Amino acid sequence: MKNCFTFLNFAITLFFSIVSYSQKTDFVYGDALPDAPSLSARGEYKVGVKTLEFTNSNQIDILKSKGEQTAFYDRKLKIEVWYPATLVSDQKELVVYDEVMGSSNDPKRPIIPFTFQGRAARDAKPLTTEGKFPLVIVSHGYLGSRLLLTYLTENLASKGYIVVAIDHMESTFRDAAGFPSTLLNRSKDIIFVLNQMAALNQSKDALKGLIDVDQTGLIGYSMGGYGVLNVAGAGYSDNSLKLFGALTGGSKALESRLGSNAEYKTSIDARIKAVVAFAPWGMERGVWDAESLKGLKIPTFFFAGSQDDISGYEKGIKAIYNGAINTDRYMLTYMNARHNVAPNPPPAESLQPGLHIDEYYRYAEPAWNEKRINNINQHFVTAFLGIHLKQKDFGKYLNLPQDSNAKTWEGFKPRSSVGLELLHALPEGK
């Protein structure tokens, strides 16, 4: 009998030890792996999160406009906002995000709801004792959602930024529509949200007075990269009208975003101080040319996969980097990676047998661990935005040998900085 009780006690102890260990080791997107570079760690602030919705009224409906007959509609943009917060004693820094996989315009990829956990407190009280925080606006790809990069949005908020991610109408998993809507509206949505956040800073919202819109950074992935570069000064080329015209049935709606357009040149917003472009799409299609890229003068950090078969590498992302001769710019390349150098890791639901492979390959990289990519992104985005939005002394994390295999990079664990390349170029003449 004594042996039975001894075994029972052992079994109970083992069970609770396993449960406790499981709770301690539950991985949340963005958590630091053992070999995570130093700046990937979360910052000192607790993080709150809330959902808002803005409506941009009377916009051109490019999908319903026919010839000279222009249709108009209201663009409803749902946004997620992460911010430094003050938590009450019983409030946990945990949140469950509601997401979907699939595509609403593809019968082979039905919409499948799923949830995942994040490290933020829903509707927590904003921290009001430390003044304003720089603003960061995040634009997802096509298709995507405002929750595609939570590993990064939460991480930045914990470091003292107010981070806003947009659900671009007609470009998300839930409401996918024709590609011309994304071509026309991506940069316009970003500008609109920047202005809405400036207005929110003067409103009765809980974030009133906390948003430093004069220190704004933009982050875009794929079509989001296409958008943020245009907002920052890389006007679309005159030749791109051939592409836009072919896809939209007419190009007049897009003329206002051409680099040669005087109206566009006056739209470059001095509040924007830094740009991060993950795998920006468009260069291989002629969206930019040598002349239009000269307009990009805001410091920019590009991220790319050397085998990107969506945006292209040598004639795509790297060509943008090389052509942006009037700005201080960096480009980090994940060697042998394809296009997915920005999103969260694949959700567990995407591993189910029988699903379309795109549910997995919307997130996964064939040659890289996505969690590892996330940590490296956190590190370099923290360094870059810290320099330009917070005047942090992070230069040593960017002043690196080009080839990561040659010598362990600053901030990386020994033997861990492999398979990466970092390029840096100053504006022409400097």
C-alpha positions, 0 to 999 in steps of 0.5 A: 500500500505504501508503494502505491501511495508513493507511486501516486504521489510521484505521478501527481508531482510529475503531472503538475511539473509537466503542466507547469513546464508547459505553461512556462514554455508555451510559445507566443509569436515573437518570444525570443528563441535561445539564439535570438539577437539582443535587441529582439527582447521585449522592452520595458513597457507593458502592452495594451491593444485595442481595435478601432475603425476609420471610414474614408468617405467618398473614395473612388471605387476602382472595381465598379468604375467603368470608362468615364463613369467613376463610382464612389464608396466609403472605405472602412478600415479596421485597425489594431493599435498596440501601445504602452499601457498601465495594467491593474493588479489582476490584468494579464498581458495576454490576448486572444486574436481572432484570425482566419486563413483562406481567401474569400475570392478563391473557392479552393481556399475556404475561410477557416477561422482560428485564434492565436495568443499574443502578449498584450492586454485588451483595452488596457489603460494607456501609460500617461506618465512618460509623455508622447510615443513615436507612431508606427504604421504597419501595412500588410500584404495581399492577401493579409490582415492587420494581425499578420505581424503581431510578433513585431507590433507587440514587440515595438509597443513594449519598447515605447511606440504606438503601433497601428496595423491596418486591415486594408479593405478588399485586400484581406483574407476575409474580403479579398477583391480585385487587385486594382483596389490594392494598386490604387488604395494602398498608399492612400490608406496609409496617408489617411490612417496617419492623419486619423491618428493625428486627429485622434491625438487631439480627440477625447480618446484615451490615447489623446496627447500620447501619439508623437505623429511628428516622429512616424515610421512606416512598415510595409510587407509585400504590397504594404512595401509597395505602399509605404515606399510610395508614401515616403517619396518613391512615386510610381513611374510614368511607365507604370500607367501601362500596368495600372491601365491594363489592370484597372481599365483606366489609369487616371485614378492613379495619376496622383501617385506618380513621381512626375505629378506635382500634386504627388511631390507636395504630398510627401509628409515631413512627419515620416522619419523612417521606412521599413520595407519587407519584400516590397512588390512592384519593381519587376513590373515597372512600378518604379524606374531610376527617375521615380526612385530618386524621390525616396529621401527618407531613411529606409531599411529593406528586408529580402529573401535572395530567392523571392519569387513574388517580388523578385530579388536582383531585378526586384527588391535589390534594384529598388535598394540600388536605385534609391540613390538619394536616401540612407538605406540598408538591405538585409537579405535572408539567403535562400529565403523566398518571399515570407520574410515578414509574417508570423509563424504558420498557425497550428491550424495550417498544418492540418492534412488536406488543406491547400498548401497556401494556408501554410506557405502564406507564412512559412519559409522553405529554408528558414525557421519563421520564428528565427526570422521574426527574432532577427526582424525584431532586432534590426527594426528595433535598431533602425527605428530606435536611431531615427525615431528615438535617437538611440545609439544603436549604430553598432548593430547596423555597422556590420560586415556585409557577410554574416558568415565572416564574423559574428555580428554585433548583438548575435550569439556566437556562431548564430549570425549565418546565412545573412547579408547586410548592405548599406549605402549613403545618399549619392554624394555623401 
